[in-house]
């Protein structure tokens, strides 16, 4: 862990230096980096974090673990004001708020970064990762450092890592095993209403139907759609299992969320404060990843107890089909194919 934190510290220090002397990103324009003369905890720091996640979400609780750690480790030198439930900003406003310096940190994801960095759509593609281990080795390793460096340069905020949100699965109102994409032919599968999500639904082999999440339970109950895709914790919390008879474990999207910080804020920290922040990010990641992995494992048994039949998909067949759909569509024209090939090589490790 210590070696990993040192590598990350060198990475974010290098990235933040790109913003020194720049304008338009709320970054100091003098020759000195704020805080560089203070190697300890002399200057108190207050970090404001805005999340749209509800306080009971695992990733919100993980950020609370971050808050607890940095405040205790710094003996109160670093204080964290954590706002959840979109009390400060909406999801659309949070990134703007971090870049502008109105808030210091937030949790974002690849899907919210594609407007200014279209190549990031690669990380929203089905089966770009084949497992949790694959995802975290990529995004919390050397490739992730390269990706986050490019994001920092283009977006004006610094991602500090990747936390696991969960793997999306397919659940149906009928008892039907979905072994290959061909089994989804003619299935009206609810998807979130965006071009990227609708493309994923088609790539999976289904007939994607856009329906608001708030309307989904009733739509499943009345047969407006045949099924939906979500991580197992969402299936449980939204009680979709009450109106679903089967779940096929496809793992078609290994989702993550990225804690990100304003570069001006980062530059204002002393080296010791930066170290504590990075340690806190790792504490949050371990909580988030462990909790979500445990919940997913437990929920399979819970759903079986509720009478839901659990099937395993042919994930190789799905991955080959879905990635082929992306690679043979203009949606992938902006992808960095060198990074893509590196990611695919790690899938076999």
C-alpha positions in Angstrom: 0.0 0.0 0.0 2.8 2.4 0.9 4.5 1.9 -2.5 1.2 2.4 -4.3 0.5 5.6 -2.4 4.0 7.0 -3.3 3.4 6.2 -7.0 0.1 8.0 -6.8 1.6 10.9 -5.0 4.2 11.4 -7.7 1.5 11.1 -10.3 -0.9 13.7 -8.9 2.1 16.0 -8.1 3.2 15.8 -11.8 -0.4 16.4 -13.0 -1.0 19.3 -10.7 2.2 21.0 -11.9 0.7 21.2 -15.4 -1.9 23.7 -14.1 0.6 26.0 -12.4 0.8 29.2 -14.4 -2.3 28.4 -16.4 -5.4 30.6 -16.4 -9.0 29.6 -16.7 -8.8 26.8 -14.2 -8.6 28.8 -10.9 -4.9 28.0 -10.6 -2.2 30.1 -9.1 -0.2 32.0 -11.7 2.8 32.7 -9.6 6.0 30.7 -9.9 5.4 28.9 -6.6 3.0 26.1 -5.9 0.9 27.1 -2.8 1.9 25.1 0.2 5.2 23.9 -1.2 7.2 25.6 1.6 5.2 23.8 4.2 6.2 20.2 4.6 4.0 19.6 7.6 0.5 20.4 8.9 1.0 24.1 9.8 -1.8 25.5 7.7 -5.3 24.2 8.4 -7.3 23.0 5.4 -11.0 22.7 4.9 -12.2 20.5 2.1 -15.8 20.8 0.8 -17.2 17.7 -1.0 -20.4 17.5 -2.9 -22.1 14.2 -3.8 -25.5 13.5 -5.4 -25.4 10.0 -3.9 -27.7 9.4 -1.0 -26.0 9.1 2.3 -26.8 5.3 2.5 -25.1 4.5 -0.8 -21.9 2.6 -0.4 -19.8 5.1 -2.2 -21.2 7.9 0.0 -20.4 5.9 3.1 -16.9 5.4 1.6 -16.4 9.1 1.4 -17.5 9.4 5.0 -14.7 6.9 5.8 -12.4 9.2 3.9 -13.6 12.1 6.0 -13.1 10.2 9.2 -9.6 9.1 8.3 -8.1 12.4 7.2 -9.6 14.3 10.1 -8.2 11.8 12.6 -4.9 11.3 10.9 -4.3 15.1 10.7 -5.5 15.7 14.2 -8.1 18.1 12.9 -5.6 20.0 10.7 -7.7 18.8 7.7 -11.5 19.1 8.1 -14.0 17.7 5.6 -17.4 19.2 4.9 -19.3 16.3 3.2 -22.6 17.1 1.6 -24.7 14.2 0.2 -28.1 13.8 -1.5 -27.4 16.7 -4.0 -27.8 19.3 -1.2 -25.2 21.5 -2.8 -25.2 20.7 -6.5 -27.0 18.5 -9.0 -25.0 15.7 -10.8 -24.7 17.9 -13.8 -23.3 20.8 -11.8 -20.8 19.0 -9.6 -18.0 18.8 -12.2 -18.4 22.4 -13.1 -18.3 23.3 -9.4 -15.0 21.4 -8.9 -13.3 22.9 -12.0 -14.5 26.4 -10.9 -13.3 25.9 -7.4 -16.7 26.3 -5.8 -16.2 22.9 -4.2 -13.0 20.9 -3.7 -13.9 17.3 -4.4 -16.7 15.1 -5.8 -17.2 11.6 -7.1 -17.5 11.4 -10.9 -17.5 8.6 -13.5 -16.5 8.1 -17.1 -20.0 8.8 -18.3 -19.9 12.3 -17.0 -16.6 13.1 -18.6 -17.3 12.2 -22.3 -18.5 15.7 -23.3 -15.1 17.3 -23.0 -13.2 14.0 -23.5 -15.1 11.9 -26.0 -12.5 9.1 -25.9 -13.6 8.4 -22.3 -16.6 6.7 -23.9 -14.3 3.7 -24.1 -14.8 3.2 -20.4 -18.6 3.2 -20.7 -18.5 0.3 -23.2 -19.9 -3.1 -22.4 -17.2 -5.6 -21.5 -14.3 -3.1 -21.6 -13.5 -4.9 -18.3 -14.2 -8.6 -17.6 -14.1 -8.5 -13.8 -13.6 -6.4 -10.8 -10.0 -7.4 -10.7 -9.5 -6.4 -14.3 -11.1 -3.0 -13.7 -9.2 -2.1 -10.6 -5.8 -3.3 -12.0 -6.4 -1.0 -15.0 -7.8 2.1 -13.4 -5.8 1.9 -10.1 -2.6 1.0 -12.0 -0.3 2.5 -14.6 -3.0 2.7 -17.3 -5.3 4.5 -14.9 -2.5 7.0 -14.2 -2.2 7.7 -17.9 -6.0 8.0 -18.3 -6.3 10.3 -15.3 -3.4 12.5 -16.5 -5.2 13.0 -19.8 -8.5 13.7 -18.0 -6.7 16.3 -15.7 -5.2 18.0 -18.7 -8.4 18.2 -20.7 -11.0 18.7 -17.9 -9.2 20.8 -15.1 -9.8 18.3 -12.3 -7.6 15.5 -11.0 -9.0 12.0 -10.5 -7.4 10.3 -7.6 -8.5 6.7 -8.2 -11.4 4.4 -9.0 -13.9 2.9 -6.5 -16.0 -0.1 -7.4 -19.8 0.5 -7.9 -20.9 -2.9 -9.0 -21.4 -5.2 -12.1 -24.6 -4.7 -14.1 -26.7 -7.9 -14.6 -29.9 -8.7 -16.7 -33.1 -9.6 -14.9 -36.3 -10.6 -16.6 -40.0 -11.0 -15.6 -40.0 -14.4 -17.2 -37.9 -17.4 -16.2 -35.4 -17.4 -19.0 -31.7 -18.2 -19.2 -29.8 -15.6 -21.3 -26.7 -17.6 -22.4 -25.8 -15.5 -25.5 -26.9 -12.2 -27.1 -29.1 -14.2 -29.4 -31.3 -15.1 -26.4 -32.1 -11.4 -25.9 -33.6 -11.1 -29.4 -37.1 -9.5 -29.1 -36.6 -8.8 -25.4 -37.7 -5.2 -24.5 -35.0 -4.3 -22.1 -35.3 -1.1 -20.1 -32.2 1.2 -20.4 -31.5 4.7 -19.1 -32.5 7.3 -21.6 -29.3 8.3 -23.3 -27.6 7.5 -26.5 -24.7 5.6 -24.8 -27.1 3.5 -22.7 -29.3 2.7 -25.7 -26.3 1.7 -27.8 -25.3 -0.7 -25.0 -28.8 -2.3 -25.0 -28.6 -2.9 -28.7 -25.1 -4.2 -28.5 -26.3 -6.7 -25.9 -28.8 -8.0 -28.5 -31.9 -6.6 -26.9 -34.6 -4.1 -27.9 -33.6 -1.2 -25.6 -36.6 0.8 -24.2 -36.0 4.1 -22.5 -37.9 4.4 -19.2 -37.2 6.6 -16.2 -35.9 4.7 -13.2 -38.8 6.0 -11.1 -41.3 4.3 -13.5 -39.4 1.1 -13.8 -41.0 -1.0 -11.1 -44.5 -0.4 -12.5 -43.3 -1.0 -16.0 -41.9 -4.4 -15.0 -45.0 -5.2 -13.1 -47.4 -4.4 -16.0 -45.2 -5.8 -18.7 -44.4 -2.6 -20.5 -40.8 -4.0 -20.6 -39.6 -7.5 -20.2 -36.6 -6.8 -18.0 -33.9 -4.4 -17.0 -30.2 -4.2 -16.2 -28.7 -3.0 -12.9 -26.2 -4.1 -10.3 -27.6 -6.6 -7.8 -27.7 -4.1 -4.9 -30.0 -1.9 -7.0 -32.2 -4.9 -7.8 -32.5 -5.4 -4.0 -33.0 -1.8 -2.9 -35.6 -1.1 -5.6 -37.3 -4.4 -4.9 -37.2 -5.4 -8.6 -36.9 -9.0 -7.5 -40.6 -8.8 -6.5 -41.6 -8.5 -10.1 -38.8 -10.5 -11.7 -38.5 -14.3 -12.0 -34.9 -14.7 -13.3 -31.5 -13.0 -13.2 -28.7 -13.8 -15.6 -25.3 -12.8 -14.4 -23.7 -11.2 -17.4 -21.3 -8.7 -15.8 -21.7 -6.6 -18.9 -20.5 -3.4 -17.3 -18.0 -3.3 -14.4 -18.8 0.2 -13.1 -16.6 2.5 -11.1 -16.7 6.0 -9.6 -13.7 8.3 -9.4 -12.9 10.7 -6.5 -11.6 13.9 -8.1 -10.1 17.1 -6.7 -9.7 20.7 -7.9 -6.0 21.2 -8.9 -5.8 24.5 -7.2 -6.9 22.8 -4.0 -4.3 20.0 -4.5 -1.6 22.6 -5.0 -2.5 24.3 -1.8 -1.7 21.2 0.3 1.6 20.5 1.9 3.3 17.2 1.1 2.1 15.7 4.4 -1.4 16.8 3.8 -1.3 15.3 0.3 -0.1 12.1 1.7 -3.0 12.0 4.2 -5.5 12.7 1.5 -4.2 9.9 -0.7 -4.3 7.5 2.3 -7.9 8.6 2.9 -8.7 7.9 -0.8 -7.3 4.4 -0.4 -9.3 3.9 2.9 -12.4 4.9 1.0 -11.7 2.6 -1.9 -11.1 -0.4 0.3 -14.4 0.2 2.1 -16.3 0.8 -1.1 -14.9 -2.2 -3.0 -15.1 -4.6 -0.2 -18.6 -3.7 0.7 -20.0 -3.9 -2.8 -18.2 -7.2 -3.5 -19.6 -8.7 -0.3 -23.2 -7.4 -1.0 -23.1 -8.8 -4.5 -22.1 -12.3 -3.2 -24.7 -12.2 -0.5 -27.5 -11.0 -2.8 -27.3 -14.0 -5.1 -28.2 -16.2 -2.2 -30.9 -13.8 -1.1 -32.6 -13.7 -4.5 -32.6 -17.5 -4.7 -34.4 -17.6 -1.3 -37.0 -15.2 -2.8 -37.6 -17.7 -5.6 -35.6 -15.9 -8.3 -33.8 -18.3 -10.6 -30.1 -17.3 -11.2 -28.4 -18.1 -14.4 -24.8 -17.7 -15.7 -24.3 -16.2 -19.1 -21.7 -17.3 -21.6 -19.7 -14.1 -20.9 -17.1 -14.9 -23.6 -19.8 -15.0 -26.2 -21.3 -11.8 -24.9 -18.0 -10.0 -24.7 -17.0 -10.9 -28.2 -20.3 -9.8 -29.6 -20.7 -6.6 -27.6 -17.1 -5.3 -28.2 -17.5 -6.1 -31.9 -20.6 -3.9 -32.0 -18.6 -1.0 -30.5 -15.4 -1.5 -32.6 -17.4 -1.5 -35.8 -19.4 1.6 -35.0 -18.3 5.3 -35.1 -18.8 5.5 -31.4 -15.3 4.1 -31.1 -13.6 6.5 -33.5 -12.4 8.7 -30.6 -11.0 5.8 -28.6 -7.3 5.7 -27.8 -6.6 2.3 -29.3 -3.2 1.9 -27.7 -4.8 2.2 -24.3 -7.6 -0.2 -25.5 -5.0 -2.8 -26.4 -3.2 -2.4 -23.1 -6.5 -2.9 -21.3 -7.3 -6.1 -23.3 -3.8 -7.5 -22.5 -4.4 -7.1 -18.8 -7.7 -9.0 -19.1 -5.8 -12.2 -19.6 -3.5 -11.7 -16.6 
